[in-house]
Amino acid sequence: MYPQQRQWFNKSLPQTLQSAVILFYINAAFSLLDFFVGGASLIVLLGLVLSVGAALGIANERKWGYVLGVVTAGLLVVLYLYLMLAFHSFGVVLDLLFAGVLLALLLHPQSRNHERIWFH
C-alpha cells in the first residue's frame, strides 16, 4: 500500500472550502511579504505559519486543519478589530474584511457539513 499523497489544493472540496484554502495561501503570501519588507516580527511569522498550516490541513481533509483555520481566522478578526478600535487605525479595514470573509467561508453550513462528514 502506498502512502497517502499530500496535496496543496483539493478540487473535490466544496467551493467554500476551496476559496478558504486560496485565501489562506494569499494571506500567507502577504505575511511573507510583510515579514521581509515591514520587518521581521514574531506575530507576522506566526500568521504565516498558521495560514499555511490551515490551508494544507484543509486541503488534505484533516479536522485539525479545519479547527486551525477557524481559530486563525477568528484570531485575525479579533486582532484587526483591536488595532482598529484601540489605535483608531482605519488602515486595517481591508485586512479586517479579508479575515471576516475567511471566517465566514469556514463557518458556512456547506463547509461545516463537509468537514463533519469527510474530514478525519
Secondary structure, 3 states (H helix, E strand, C coil): CCCCCCCCCCCCCCHHHHHHHHHHHHHHHHHHHHHHHCCCCHHHHHHHHHHHHHHHHHHCCCHHHHHHHHHHHHHHHHHHHHHHHHCCCHHHHHHHHHHHHHHHHHHCHHHHHHHHHHCC
